[in-house]
Amino acid sequence: MLRFRLLRYIRLLSGTLGGLFLAAAQAGHGLPVGEVQGPLSVMVLGSGGPMATPSGRASAGYLVFVDGRPRILMDAGGGTFQRIAASGANLADLDIILLSHLHIDHVGDLTPIVKTIYFHARRKNIARHIPFPPGRTRPIRIFGPGANGILFPAGTGLPEVPQYPATHDFVGAHFDAATGTDRYLHVFTRAISGGLFKYEAKDLSPDWKHYAPQVILDEGGLVIRSVGVNHGPVPAVAFRIEYKGHAIVYSGDTSSRGDNMTMFARNADLLIYDTSITDTRPAATPNDRVFFGLHTTPTRMGMVAAAAHPRRLLLSHLTPITEPRLGEVRHLIRQAGYRGEIEVAHDLEVCNTVED
């Protein structure tokens, strides 16, 4: 009898401790999400580029927290799904996805992240002991560049069609209930009590030649703006998120031609910048000049930051070209005149707009 009572006590104690550990994990203690503070923060999900490297950086992705809740996802490159899993963040309330452009290293994990939103919604309702939980009913709003109509180059043997679809068509190819490759989600999310699968996809102007930022969302004090930026022939946009007097700007991938980024990033708390090349590299083959039409050199980045005066500059989208040469990158940025804080992005790092 004594042995039975002792075993029962141990089981009860184990269950209590397990519950406490689970509650601590859900609250974010000891996890990256526990570092979030203040009205507006961003967690780096992926600080790398398109190439898999031994440093293990995921491709581009950033999770934005509004009043401590993950509300916005900026890009969803390969590996960002795993980073979300490790972060401890619950995406049940995430309803805004911002795509800077449609390169694979910026959209590769879009579908698995969308799917996990509904699993997180299911878990949230079950935790509240709601019988037959309805889950979420709000649509996931996805914003990204429209098509720019640039065809495949002549003489390549490729069809005479635009190289890139509009975001509306790209998203619909995944999620449209009649034709999408992942259309099963429309019934699957209901079957798991995750909610009604709804999405809205909106095309933004990718025209970088005319400085014409647009407000794409304004609700409850949260304002999101976009502007077209140059990424060679690729339709691309940058984003600015403003809330309670704070601002986060994300360049996406851009060569930073024109004044768009300078004007768009003015006085931001945090400017996240494409750091894929140096002033002179890559230069291994004659074709490498293409990279200088797609990405920003450190000197040009320094010129933009010096004129825009962001409080902090976050070097991200790091590649095998820039990762071993960050000292050179910093030097060139300083030489171009930027005097604010320069930081190097790391996966699962949290950047708060309030003083840490």
N, C-alpha and C positions, 0 to 999 in steps of 0.2 A: 504493500500500500504506500509506504514512504517513497519507494522507488517510482511508483506511478505518479505520485504528486510532484516529485522532483522533475520528472520528465515533462509533465504538463506545465510546470512553472517555466522550464527552459524554453518550451515551445511558445508560451505566451510572451516571454521576454524577447525571444527571437523575432516574433511577429511584431512586437512593439518597436524594437530597434529597426527592423526592416521598414516599417511604416515611416519612422523618423528619417531614415536615410532616403526613402523615396520622396518624402516631402521636401527634404533639403535639396535633392536633385531637381525637383520641379520648381523650386524657388530660385534655382540658379547658383546655389552656393557651391563654390569650387569649380564652376564651369565658366567659360568665357562670357555667357549671357549675364552672369553676376557682376561683371565689370561695367555694365551699362548704367549711366546715371545722367540726370538732367533731361531737358525737354527734347533734345535732338542729338542722336548718336548714330554712328555707322560702325558696323562690324565688317572687317575684311573677310570675305569668304574665299576669294581667290586673288592672289597678287601676282600670278604668273601670266605667261603668254600662251601661244598655241602649241608649243613644243614640250613634250614630257621630258623632264630632266631629273637627275638624282636629288636635287634640292627638294623635290616633292611639292612645289607650289601648285595649287589648283589654278585653272584658268579664271578669267575675270568674273567677279561677282561681289556684290556689296549689299548687306542687309541693313536697312535704315530703321531705327527705332524712334518712335514719336511718343513722348511721355512714357518711355520705358517699354513700349509694345512694338514688336516688329510689324511694321505696316507696309514697308516698301522694299522691293527687291530690285536692285540695279544690275542687270545682266546676270546670266546663269550659265557660265562656262563650265566645261568638264571638271569634275571634282568638287563643285560647289554643293552638290547634294550631300556628299560625305561630310563636308565642313559644317553644314547645317546640323547634321546628326551629332557631330562632336560639340557643337556650340551650346546645346541645351535649350535653344530657342524653340518655342512653340509657335507654329505658323498658322494657328487657327484663325487669327485676325488679319493675316496678310491679304490684302485685296488690291494692291497696286504693283505692277511689274513694269519696269522701264528698260527697254532694250535700246542700247546705243546704236547697234547695227547688227546685221544678221550673219556675221562670221561665226563659224562653228565654235571657236573658243569663247564666244560671248552668249551662245544660246544652247549649247549642247545638252545641258541638264534641265532645260525648261520643263519638259514633260514629267520627269520624276519628281521635280519640286512641286509642280501643280498637283500631282497625285498625292504627295505627302501632306499638302494643306488639308485635304479632306480626311486623311487618317488622323491628323492632329485635331481637327474639328470633332471627329468621333470620340477621341480620347478625352477631350475637354468636356463633352456632354456626359460621358460615362462617369467621369470624376465627380460630376455634380449630381449623380444618381437620378438623372432624368430618364424615365422609362421610354423606350423606343425613341431615342433622341432624334429630332429632325435634322440636326447638324446645321451647316451654314446655308443661307439662302442668297447672300450677296454675291453678285458676279465678281469674278477676278478681272480687273481692268488692266489691259495690256497696251502699252504705248510704245511705238517705235517708228522708224523712218518710213516714209512712203517710197515708192519706186522713183528712180531718176531717169529711167528710160535708156540708159547707156547699154548698147548691144554688145554681144561678144565680138571681139576684134575680127575684122574681115581676114580671110585667108587662113583661118584656123580650122576650117572644116566644121565648125560648130553652127548650130541653127541661129538664124537671125532673130534672136529674142533677147530681152533685157537680161543682164547678168544676175540681177537681184530682184526678187519679188517685193511687193509692198508688204509691210508687217501684217496687215489685215489678211492677205492671201497666205502668208507664211503660217500664221497662227491657225487660220482656217484649215490648212492642209493637215494640221494635227487634230484639231478639236471640233470641226464642223460635224454636226450630228448625222449628216447624210453622206459626206465624202471624206471626213478626216481619218487619218490612219489610227488615231487614238480615240475614235468616237465611242468606244465601249464605256468610256468614263461617264457618259450621260446616264447609264443605268448602274454602273458599278458603284458610284458614290452613294446612290440611294440604297443599294443592296447592303452596304456596310454601315448604314446610318450616318454617313459623313455629310450628307446634305444634297441639295440640288446642284448639279454641275452647270454653272453658268459662266460665260466669259464675254467680254466686250473687247474688241481690238480696234485701236484707232491709229491711223497713219498721221505722222507728223512731217512737216516740211523739212526735207534734207537740203534745201537750197542754202549753201554756205556763202554764196557770192553776194547776197544781200542780207545785211544784218537785220533780221526780223524775228526776234525771240517771241515766243507765244506762251501764254498761260494755259497750261493743259489741265490744271486742277486747282480749285480754290474752294476749300471747305473746312469749316471749323478752325480757321487760322492757319491751316496747312496750305502752302502755295507751292506748286511745282511748275517750273518753266522749262522750255526746251529751245534749242537753237541749232540750226544746221551747222555742221563743221566739215572741213575738208578731210577726207580719208581716201584720196585718190578717186577712182571711179565708184567707190562704194558709198551708197546712201548712208549718212551717219549723222547723229545728233549728240549734243551734250545736254546735261540736265543740271538744274539748280533747284534745290529743295530749301524752302524757307519756313521757319516756324518759331514763334515767340522771340523774334529778334535775332535768330541764328540762321546761318546759311551754310549748306554743303554743296559744292559744285563738283561734278564728275565730267571729265573731258571725253570719256570714251576713247576710241582710237582716232587720232587726228594728226595731221602735219602742222596744224596751227597756222595755216595761211590766213591772211586777213586779220581783222581786229576782233573777230567774234569772241574768242576766248578771253581776250583782254577785257572787253566790256562786260561780258557775261559773269566773270569771276570776281568782279570788283568787290573788295572788302568782305569776302567770304571768310567764315571761320576756318574752313577746311577746303582745300583744292586738291582733288585726287587726279593725278596726271599720268598719261601714257608715257612710260619710260622704257621704250623698246630699243632705242638706238643711241649711239653717241654722235658727236659731230663728224666723225670720220669712219665709223664702223656701223654695219658690216661692209667689207670691201673685198671679199674673197673672190667673187666672180663679177664679170661685167653686168650681169643681171641684178646685182645687189643694189643698184641705184633705185630700183623700184621701192625699196624700203624708205627712202628719203622723201618719196611722194606720199607715203602712207602714215608716217609717224613723226614725232616732234624731237628735234635734237635738243640736248641739254641747254645750249646757248639760247635757242628760241624759247624754250620753256622758261628760262631765267628772265628773258625780256618780257614775256607775258606776265609772269608773277611780279616782276618789279613794277610794272605799270598797274596791275590789278590790286596789289597790296593784300592778298589773303594772309590771314594770321599764321596758317600752317600750310605747308606744301607736302603732300604725301606722294612719294615716288612709288608707282605701282605698274602693273603689266610688265614686270621685269622679265628679261630674256637672257639666254646665255651670252649675249653681247654686253648687256648692262650689269647683270648681277655681279660679275667679278670686277667691275670697273666703277663701282658706286662712288669711290673717292674722286675719280675724274669727273663723274657726273655732277657731284656736289660742287666741285671747284668751278666748273663751267657755269653753273647756275649762279653762283656767287659773283663770278666775274661779269656776268650779264647784269648785275645790279640788284638781285633780290636779297633782302636782309631779314626776312621772317624766318620762322622755324622750318627746317627741312627734316623730314622723317622718311624712313624706308618702310614700306608696307610689309606686313607678315600675315599669313593666313591666321584667322581667328583673333587678330588684334582688334581691340575696341577703341575707337576715337570718339571721345565726347566733346561736344562743343563748349561745355562749361569747363573751367579749369580743373584738370585731374588732381 
